[in-house]
């Protein structure tokens, strides 16, 4: 770009942020310095010539708008909008502190993953806070000043992660992801205007079921994912597509959590951006999305992978791979959906997550095709989920006889009989 073009970029930035509007002789003074071909440095005062202060409220978002304007004007690479679909990244200080502490990842990342998983399986606000504490996390509640006892927010911390004053470092839900704020979570749970007051719910321990029950839960989730993938490909309703994209994130988080698979956890982290609506806006619920959410809760209730490492390896069966294969189908459809919305960053996140899931399938060394779009009912898992969660399974699952899909005969190797 030429000096004149860079000058126009700087003027647009100052104009959009409100620091120096075009044609305003009393605006703040600023200077732009160009050191290289790919960027400039801009320095501005925050005092106008008439002595007033400029309005720099939400200047980060305004600067992002200015960048998008010049990207279109000069045909530059389109960067993502400031729509909060991307989760907040750890700061440099967080990265360095985690490295000094010998942690694999900054606590902000692991906390985001754990909070998202608990939110996916909790049926109420009380169950959500109990689930966080059962994982050993510190939970700090924020209370209303006008209405004593009413919870208005929360923050979580890892017990061993402390600042220089030896105090725990807390992260609020909004600092983890846009859809993890308490108002957004209440909308997810259908709390509406009913805001519960602070109280400690009793800790409930679900029974650990056997391997067959856990396998049935995987099978149920695979069929629910197959149906959701089919709807993603055949519907043009953006609300349904948004709901399926969001619900698939719940299933992926739960699957990664109960299997302990690091690659699945990374896929869940990456896919979170593709599943988000701008600014964490909740999407309208759909039958396909409800089917995925119920399947995620069934898997959580049946305590898949809650034993030792041998149990987790044993649970990594063909039924789980069917589920992963169908999640790949959903993510491919989500990527196409985001592309049609001209959200390149979200489409790229969906493709990257699908690539990681394909890696998991290759490492399993089992040829698995996506299951057909049919949702089967698993009687034991349904009964247990119905007792634990107040969401009717009929909202997301069709009542059909249970049955495991098998590959077509045409794809099975034929056995030769004895030669005569």
Secondary structure, 3 states (H helix, E strand, C coil): CCHHHHHHHHHHHHHHHCCCCCCCCCCCCEEEECCCCCCCEEEECCCCCCCCCCCCCCHHHHHHHHHHHHHHHHCCCCCCCCCCCCCCCCCHHHHHHHHHCCCCCCHHHHHHHHHHHHHHHCCCHHHHHHHHHHCCEEEEEEECCCCCCEEEEEEEEECCCECCCCCECCEEHHHHCHHHCHHHHHHHHCCCCCCCECCCCCCCCCCCCCHHHHHHHHHHHHHHHHHHHHHHHHCCCHHHHHHHHHHHHHHHHHHHHHHCCHHHHHHHHHHHHHHCCHHHCCCCCCHHHHHHHHHHHHHHHCCCCCCCHHHHHHHCCHHHHHHHHHHHHHHHHHHHHHHHCCCHHHHHHHHHHHHHHHHHHHHHCCCCCCCCCCCCCCHHHHHHHHHHCCCCHHHCCCCCCCCCCCCCHHHCCCCCCCCC
